[in-house]
């Protein structure tokens, strides 16, 4: 079954900006930059995504979750 994602909020109108999506699995997807200078040990099956705090503020302010 394919995951269905719905855009919650983005920091711009383009598709290549940080964004937050809801899914039909009752989860969130985060789109953002992949940092390489974090110095953390991340398992191979996971990743880190960096997003601006303004994106989270926008979701809270607009009560999108």
C-alpha positions as CSV (number, residue, x, y, z in Angstrom):
1,X,0.0,0.0,0.0
2,X,1.4,3.4,-1.0
3,X,1.7,6.1,1.7
4,X,-0.7,9.0,1.2
5,X,0.9,12.4,2.2
6,X,-1.0,15.7,2.5
7,X,0.9,19.0,2.8
8,X,0.3,20.7,6.2
9,X,2.6,23.7,5.8
10,X,5.6,24.9,3.9
11,X,8.0,27.9,4.2
12,X,7.3,28.8,0.5
13,X,5.1,28.0,-2.4
14,X,7.7,25.9,-4.2
15,X,8.1,22.2,-3.8
16,X,11.8,22.3,-2.8
17,X,11.4,24.2,0.5
18,X,11.1,22.8,4.0
19,X,7.6,21.3,4.5
20,X,5.6,19.2,6.9
21,X,3.1,16.6,5.7
22,X,0.5,14.4,7.4
23,X,0.0,10.8,6.3
24,X,-2.8,8.3,6.2
25,X,-0.7,6.3,8.7
26,X,-1.2,9.0,11.4
27,X,2.4,10.1,11.1
28,X,4.3,13.2,9.9
29,X,6.8,13.5,7.1
30,X,9.4,16.3,7.2
31,X,11.0,17.7,4.1
32,X,14.2,19.7,4.6
33,X,17.9,19.8,4.3
34,X,20.0,16.8,5.2
35,X,22.8,18.1,7.5
36,X,26.1,16.4,7.3
37,X,27.9,18.3,10.1
38,X,25.8,17.0,13.1
39,X,28.4,14.7,14.7
40,X,25.6,12.3,15.8
41,X,25.6,8.5,15.4
42,X,22.5,7.7,13.3
43,X,21.5,4.1,12.4
44,X,21.8,3.4,8.7
45,X,18.0,3.0,8.3
46,X,17.4,6.5,9.7
47,X,18.2,10.1,8.7
48,X,18.2,13.6,10.1
49,X,16.3,16.4,8.4
50,X,16.8,20.0,9.4
51,X,13.9,22.4,9.1
52,X,13.4,26.0,10.2
53,X,11.7,26.7,13.5
54,X,9.3,29.0,11.6
55,X,7.8,26.0,10.0
56,X,6.8,24.5,13.3
57,X,5.6,27.9,14.5
58,X,3.4,28.2,11.4
59,X,1.8,24.8,12.1
60,X,1.1,25.7,15.7
61,X,-0.1,29.2,14.9
62,X,-2.5,27.9,12.2
63,X,-3.4,24.9,14.2
64,X,-2.8,22.6,11.3
65,X,-2.2,19.4,13.3
